[in-house]
Amino acid sequence: MTASSGSLGSVIVDALSRARADGTSRIEGEHLLAALLDDPVARPLFLGYLDDPDEVEAVFAAVRWARRRGGLTRREVGSLAQVGVDFDAVVARVEAELGEGALEVSRSTARRWRVSLSSEGIAILEAAERERQARGDRALSAKHLGIGVLSARGLVADALCSRGLTTAAVREAIDGSGPVGQ
């Protein structure tokens, strides 16, 4: 983490470092979440839900599993089930034919100068900006990004929401109504 923890810039720089460590130059939602969880200002927003390392790992495992399954959220898999598609059976058949991870959402390889945000990363930043505007705050911060991670539809939000973390709980933590989960 760079100096000035709590700033959006330091969180983004940390997320990029995490993406590069994963061998990509594309910042995904899980890179942003991991950077937020290491940020001393943003971290308390998730307390009560992700204060146990096993819970944090469970969130990232759920995201990896969803990527392996083509990047579909629980809601999307549920929608397929409503029209009679057993997505688990589809995944099993594809992987039996083409190998494990055949449906995995691919990541771009790291390039020295090119940095990009995934569509999920863009959605998170857009949701953070909407939150900033709604709150009437002057500058976008890591706290807005914490809400953006939950507000943007995607794999990270899906994994967090399945553990009971809501945008309302994060807003309460930001507003000082007490630690999240208490």
SULVENLIN-V311826 format. One record per pair of residues at least 12 apart in sequence whose ideal C-beta (glycine too) atoms are under 10 Angstrom apart, sorted by the first residue. I is the first residue (numbers start at 1). J is the second residue. D is the distance in whole Angstrom. If there is no record, write none. Layout:
i=I j=J d=D
i=I j=J d=D
This chain:
i=1 j=13 d=8
i=1 j=14 d=5
i=1 j=17 d=9
i=1 j=35 d=8
i=1 j=38 d=6
i=1 j=39 d=7
i=1 j=40 d=9
i=2 j=14 d=7
i=2 j=17 d=9
i=4 j=41 d=10
i=5 j=38 d=9
i=5 j=39 d=6
i=5 j=40 d=5
i=5 j=41 d=6
i=5 j=42 d=9
i=5 j=43 d=9
i=5 j=142 d=8
i=6 j=39 d=6
i=6 j=40 d=7
i=6 j=41 d=3
i=6 j=42 d=7
i=6 j=43 d=10
i=6 j=141 d=7
i=6 j=142 d=5
i=6 j=143 d=8
i=7 j=39 d=9
i=7 j=41 d=8
i=7 j=139 d=9
i=7 j=140 d=10
i=7 j=141 d=7
i=7 j=142 d=7
i=8 j=39 d=10
i=8 j=42 d=10
i=8 j=125 d=9
i=8 j=128 d=8
i=8 j=132 d=10
i=8 j=139 d=8
i=8 j=140 d=5
i=8 j=141 d=6
i=8 j=142 d=6
i=8 j=143 d=9
i=8 j=144 d=8
i=8 j=145 d=6
i=9 j=140 d=10
i=9 j=141 d=10
i=9 j=142 d=9
i=10 j=35 d=8
i=10 j=38 d=10
i=10 j=39 d=7
i=10 j=41 d=9
i=10 j=42 d=10
i=10 j=142 d=8
i=11 j=31 d=10
i=11 j=32 d=7
i=11 j=34 d=10
i=11 j=35 d=5
i=11 j=36 d=6
i=11 j=38 d=9
i=11 j=39 d=5
i=11 j=41 d=9
i=11 j=42 d=7
i=11 j=141 d=9
i=11 j=142 d=5
i=11 j=145 d=6
i=11 j=146 d=9
i=12 j=27 d=7
i=12 j=31 d=9
i=12 j=32 d=8
i=12 j=35 d=7
i=12 j=115 d=10
i=12 j=117 d=9
i=12 j=121 d=10
i=12 j=125 d=9
i=12 j=142 d=9
i=12 j=145 d=9
i=13 j=35 d=8
i=14 j=31 d=8
i=14 j=32 d=9
i=14 j=34 d=8
i=14 j=35 d=4
i=14 j=36 d=9
i=14 j=37 d=10
i=14 j=38 d=6
i=14 j=39 d=7
i=14 j=142 d=10
i=15 j=27 d=5
i=15 j=28 d=8
i=15 j=29 d=9
i=15 j=30 d=9
i=15 j=31 d=4
i=15 j=32 d=5
i=15 j=33 d=9
i=15 j=34 d=7
i=15 j=35 d=4
i=15 j=36 d=8
i=15 j=38 d=10
i=15 j=117 d=9
i=15 j=121 d=8
i=15 j=124 d=10
i=15 j=145 d=9
i=16 j=31 d=7
i=16 j=32 d=10
i=16 j=35 d=9
i=16 j=115 d=6
i=16 j=117 d=10
i=17 j=31 d=9
i=17 j=34 d=10
i=17 j=35 d=8
i=18 j=30 d=8
i=18 j=31 d=4
i=18 j=32 d=9
i=18 j=33 d=10
i=18 j=34 d=5
i=18 j=35 d=6
i=18 j=38 d=9
i=19 j=31 d=5
i=19 j=32 d=9
i=19 j=34 d=10
i=19 j=35 d=10
i=19 j=107 d=8
i=19 j=108 d=10
i=19 j=110 d=8
i=19 j=115 d=8
i=19 j=116 d=9
i=19 j=117 d=10
i=19 j=118 d=9
i=19 j=121 d=9
i=20 j=110 d=5
i=20 j=111 d=10
i=20 j=112 d=10
i=20 j=115 d=9
i=21 j=34 d=10
i=21 j=110 d=9
i=22 j=34 d=10
i=22 j=107 d=7
i=22 j=110 d=8
i=23 j=107 d=7
i=23 j=108 d=9
i=23 j=109 d=6
i=23 j=110 d=6
i=24 j=106 d=10
i=24 j=107 d=4
i=24 j=108 d=6
i=24 j=109 d=6
i=24 j=110 d=6
i=24 j=111 d=9
i=24 j=115 d=10
i=24 j=116 d=9
i=24 j=118 d=9
i=25 j=107 d=9
i=25 j=108 d=6
i=25 j=109 d=8
i=25 j=110 d=5
i=25 j=111 d=5
i=25 j=112 d=8
i=25 j=113 d=9
i=25 j=114 d=6
i=25 j=115 d=5
i=25 j=116 d=7
i=26 j=106 d=10
i=26 j=107 d=6
i=26 j=108 d=5
i=26 j=109 d=9
i=26 j=110 d=9
i=26 j=111 d=10
i=26 j=114 d=9
i=26 j=115 d=8
i=26 j=116 d=5
i=26 j=117 d=7
i=26 j=118 d=5
i=26 j=119 d=10
i=26 j=120 d=10
i=26 j=121 d=8
i=27 j=115 d=7
i=27 j=116 d=7
i=27 j=117 d=5
i=27 j=118 d=7
i=27 j=120 d=9
i=27 j=121 d=5
i=27 j=122 d=9
i=27 j=124 d=9
i=27 j=125 d=9
i=28 j=63 d=8
i=28 j=67 d=9
i=28 j=105 d=9
i=28 j=107 d=7
i=28 j=117 d=8
i=28 j=118 d=5
i=28 j=119 d=10
i=28 j=120 d=6
i=28 j=121 d=6
i=28 j=124 d=10
i=28 j=154 d=9
i=28 j=155 d=8
i=28 j=156 d=8
i=29 j=63 d=7
i=29 j=117 d=10
i=29 j=118 d=7
i=29 j=119 d=10
i=29 j=120 d=4
i=29 j=121 d=6
i=29 j=122 d=10
i=29 j=123 d=8
i=29 j=124 d=6
i=29 j=148 d=10
i=29 j=149 d=7
i=29 j=152 d=7
i=29 j=154 d=5
i=29 j=155 d=6
i=29 j=156 d=4
i=29 j=157 d=8
i=29 j=158 d=10
i=29 j=159 d=9
i=29 j=160 d=10
i=30 j=59 d=8
i=30 j=60 d=6
i=30 j=62 d=10
i=30 j=63 d=5
i=30 j=64 d=8
i=30 j=67 d=9
i=30 j=118 d=10
i=30 j=120 d=9
i=30 j=121 d=10
i=30 j=149 d=10
i=30 j=154 d=10
i=30 j=155 d=8
i=30 j=156 d=6
i=30 j=159 d=9
i=31 j=117 d=10
i=31 j=118 d=9
i=31 j=120 d=10
i=31 j=121 d=8
i=31 j=156 d=9
i=32 j=117 d=9
i=32 j=118 d=10
i=32 j=120 d=9
i=32 j=121 d=6
i=32 j=124 d=6
i=32 j=125 d=8
i=32 j=128 d=9
i=32 j=142 d=10
i=32 j=145 d=7
i=32 j=146 d=9
i=32 j=148 d=8
i=32 j=149 d=6
i=32 j=152 d=10
i=32 j=156 d=8
i=33 j=46 d=9
i=33 j=50 d=9
i=33 j=56 d=9
i=33 j=59 d=7
i=33 j=60 d=8
i=33 j=63 d=8
i=33 j=124 d=9
i=33 j=145 d=9
i=33 j=146 d=9
i=33 j=149 d=6
i=33 j=150 d=10
i=33 j=156 d=5
i=33 j=157 d=9
i=33 j=159 d=9
i=33 j=160 d=8
i=34 j=56 d=8
i=34 j=59 d=10
i=34 j=60 d=8
i=34 j=156 d=10
i=35 j=142 d=8
i=35 j=145 d=9
i=36 j=50 d=10
i=36 j=124 d=10
i=36 j=142 d=6
i=36 j=143 d=9
i=36 j=145 d=6
i=36 j=146 d=6
i=36 j=148 d=10
i=36 j=149 d=7
i=37 j=50 d=7
i=37 j=51 d=10
i=37 j=56 d=6
i=37 j=59 d=9
i=37 j=60 d=10
i=37 j=146 d=10
i=39 j=142 d=5
i=39 j=143 d=10
i=39 j=145 d=9
i=39 j=146 d=9
i=40 j=142 d=10
i=41 j=141 d=8
i=41 j=142 d=6
i=41 j=143 d=7
i=41 j=146 d=9
i=42 j=141 d=8
i=42 j=142 d=4
i=42 j=143 d=6
i=42 j=144 d=10
i=42 j=145 d=7
i=42 j=146 d=5
i=42 j=149 d=9
i=42 j=170 d=10
i=42 j=173 d=10
i=42 j=174 d=10
i=43 j=142 d=9
i=43 j=146 d=9
i=44 j=143 d=10
i=44 j=146 d=9
i=44 j=170 d=10
i=44 j=173 d=6
i=44 j=174 d=9
i=44 j=179 d=6
i=44 j=180 d=7
i=45 j=142 d=9
i=45 j=143 d=7
i=45 j=145 d=10
i=45 j=146 d=4
i=45 j=147 d=8
i=45 j=149 d=9
i=45 j=150 d=9
i=45 j=165 d=9
i=45 j=169 d=8
i=45 j=170 d=5
i=45 j=171 d=9
i=45 j=172 d=9
i=45 j=173 d=5
i=45 j=174 d=7
i=45 j=179 d=9
i=45 j=180 d=6
i=46 j=59 d=10
i=46 j=146 d=7
i=46 j=149 d=9
i=46 j=150 d=10
i=46 j=160 d=8
i=46 j=163 d=10
i=46 j=165 d=7
i=46 j=169 d=9
i=46 j=170 d=8
i=46 j=173 d=8
i=46 j=179 d=10
i=46 j=180 d=6
i=46 j=181 d=9
i=47 j=169 d=10
i=47 j=173 d=8
i=47 j=179 d=5
i=47 j=180 d=5
i=47 j=181 d=6
i=47 j=182 d=8
i=48 j=164 d=9
i=48 j=165 d=9
i=48 j=169 d=8
i=48 j=173 d=9
i=48 j=178 d=9
i=48 j=179 d=6
i=48 j=180 d=5
i=48 j=181 d=1
i=48 j=182 d=6
i=49 j=160 d=8
i=49 j=163 d=6
i=49 j=164 d=6
i=49 j=165 d=4
i=49 j=166 d=9
i=49 j=169 d=7
i=49 j=170 d=9
i=49 j=180 d=6
i=49 j=181 d=6
i=50 j=160 d=8
i=50 j=163 d=8
i=50 j=165 d=7
i=50 j=180 d=9
i=50 j=181 d=9
i=51 j=179 d=9
i=51 j=180 d=9
i=51 j=181 d=8
i=55 j=163 d=7
i=55 j=165 d=10
i=58 j=159 d=8
i=58 j=162 d=9
i=58 j=163 d=7
i=59 j=155 d=10
i=59 j=156 d=8
i=59 j=158 d=10
i=59 j=159 d=5
i=59 j=160 d=6
i=59 j=162 d=9
i=59 j=163 d=7
i=59 j=165 d=9
i=60 j=156 d=9
i=60 j=159 d=8
i=61 j=159 d=8
i=62 j=74 d=9
i=62 j=155 d=8
i=62 j=156 d=9
i=62 j=158 d=8
i=62 j=159 d=4
i=62 j=160 d=9
i=62 j=162 d=7
i=62 j=163 d=9
i=63 j=120 d=10
i=63 j=154 d=9
i=63 j=155 d=5
i=63 j=156 d=6
i=63 j=158 d=8
i=63 j=159 d=5
i=63 j=160 d=10
i=64 j=104 d=9
i=64 j=155 d=9
i=64 j=159 d=10
i=65 j=155 d=9
i=65 j=159 d=9
i=66 j=104 d=10
i=66 j=105 d=8
i=66 j=154 d=9
i=66 j=155 d=5
i=66 j=156 d=9
i=66 j=158 d=7
i=66 j=159 d=7
i=67 j=101 d=9
i=67 j=103 d=9
i=67 j=104 d=6
i=67 j=105 d=5
i=67 j=106 d=9
i=67 j=107 d=9
i=67 j=155 d=7
i=68 j=91 d=8
i=68 j=95 d=9
i=68 j=100 d=8
i=68 j=101 d=6
i=68 j=102 d=9
i=68 j=103 d=7
i=68 j=104 d=5
i=68 j=105 d=8
i=69 j=87 d=7
i=69 j=88 d=8
i=69 j=90 d=9
i=69 j=91 d=5
i=69 j=94 d=10
i=69 j=95 d=10
i=69 j=101 d=10
i=69 j=103 d=6
i=69 j=104 d=8
i=69 j=105 d=9
i=69 j=155 d=10
i=70 j=87 d=8
i=70 j=90 d=9
i=70 j=91 d=8
i=70 j=94 d=9
i=70 j=102 d=9
i=70 j=103 d=4
i=70 j=104 d=8
i=70 j=105 d=7
i=71 j=103 d=8
i=71 j=104 d=8
i=71 j=105 d=4
i=71 j=106 d=10
i=71 j=118 d=10
i=71 j=119 d=10
i=71 j=120 d=9
i=71 j=154 d=9
i=71 j=155 d=7
i=72 j=87 d=7
i=72 j=91 d=10
i=72 j=103 d=9
i=72 j=105 d=9
i=72 j=155 d=9
i=72 j=158 d=9
i=73 j=153 d=7
i=73 j=154 d=7
i=73 j=155 d=6
i=73 j=156 d=10
i=73 j=157 d=8
i=73 j=158 d=4
i=73 j=159 d=9
i=73 j=161 d=10
i=73 j=162 d=10
i=74 j=155 d=9
i=74 j=158 d=5
i=74 j=159 d=9
i=74 j=161 d=9
i=74 j=162 d=7
i=75 j=153 d=8
i=75 j=158 d=7
i=75 j=161 d=10
i=76 j=153 d=10
i=76 j=158 d=9
i=77 j=90 d=10
i=77 j=91 d=10
i=77 j=158 d=10
i=87 j=103 d=10
i=90 j=103 d=8
i=91 j=103 d=6
i=105 j=118 d=9
i=105 j=120 d=10
i=105 j=155 d=9
i=118 j=154 d=9
i=118 j=155 d=10
i=119 j=152 d=10
i=119 j=154 d=8
i=120 j=149 d=9
i=120 j=152 d=7
i=120 j=153 d=8
i=120 j=154 d=4
i=120 j=155 d=7
i=120 j=156 d=7
i=120 j=157 d=9
i=121 j=148 d=10
i=121 j=149 d=10
i=121 j=152 d=9
i=121 j=154 d=9
i=121 j=156 d=10
i=122 j=152 d=9
i=123 j=148 d=8
i=123 j=149 d=10
i=123 j=151 d=8
i=123 j=152 d=4
i=123 j=153 d=7
i=123 j=154 d=6
i=123 j=157 d=9
i=124 j=144 d=10
i=124 j=145 d=7
i=124 j=146 d=10
i=124 j=147 d=9
i=124 j=148 d=4
i=124 j=149 d=5
i=124 j=150 d=9
i=124 j=151 d=8
i=124 j=152 d=4
i=124 j=153 d=10
i=124 j=154 d=7
i=124 j=156 d=8
i=124 j=157 d=8
i=125 j=140 d=8
i=125 j=144 d=9
i=125 j=145 d=7
i=125 j=148 d=6
i=125 j=152 d=8
i=126 j=148 d=7
i=126 j=151 d=9
i=126 j=152 d=7
i=127 j=144 d=9
i=127 j=145 d=9
i=127 j=147 d=7
i=127 j=148 d=4
i=127 j=149 d=8
i=127 j=150 d=8
i=127 j=151 d=4
i=127 j=152 d=4
i=127 j=153 d=9
i=127 j=154 d=10
i=127 j=157 d=9
i=127 j=167 d=9
i=128 j=140 d=6
i=128 j=141 d=8
i=128 j=142 d=9
i=128 j=143 d=9
i=128 j=144 d=4
i=128 j=145 d=5
i=128 j=146 d=8
i=128 j=147 d=7
i=128 j=148 d=3
i=128 j=149 d=8
i=128 j=151 d=8
i=128 j=152 d=8
i=129 j=144 d=7
i=129 j=145 d=10
i=129 j=148 d=8
i=130 j=144 d=9
i=130 j=147 d=9
i=130 j=148 d=8
i=130 j=151 d=7
i=130 j=152 d=10
i=131 j=143 d=9
i=131 j=144 d=5
i=131 j=145 d=9
i=131 j=146 d=9
i=131 j=147 d=5
i=131 j=148 d=6
i=131 j=150 d=10
i=131 j=151 d=7
i=131 j=167 d=8
i=131 j=170 d=9
i=131 j=171 d=8
i=131 j=174 d=9
i=132 j=144 d=5
i=132 j=145 d=10
i=132 j=147 d=9
i=132 j=148 d=9
i=134 j=147 d=9
i=134 j=171 d=10
i=135 j=147 d=9
i=135 j=171 d=9
i=135 j=174 d=8
i=135 j=175 d=9
i=141 j=174 d=10
i=143 j=170 d=8
i=143 j=171 d=10
i=143 j=173 d=9
i=143 j=174 d=5
i=144 j=174 d=9
i=146 j=165 d=10
i=146 j=167 d=9
i=146 j=170 d=5
i=146 j=171 d=9
i=146 j=173 d=8
i=146 j=174 d=8
i=146 j=180 d=10
i=147 j=167 d=6
i=147 j=168 d=10
i=147 j=170 d=5
i=147 j=171 d=7
i=147 j=173 d=10
i=147 j=174 d=7
i=148 j=167 d=9
i=148 j=170 d=10
i=149 j=165 d=9
i=149 j=167 d=9
i=149 j=170 d=9
i=150 j=165 d=7
i=150 j=166 d=7
i=150 j=167 d=5
i=150 j=168 d=9
i=150 j=169 d=9
i=150 j=170 d=6
i=150 j=171 d=10
i=151 j=167 d=6
i=151 j=170 d=9
i=164 j=181 d=8
i=165 j=180 d=8
i=165 j=181 d=8
i=166 j=180 d=9
i=168 j=180 d=10
i=169 j=181 d=7
i=169 j=182 d=10
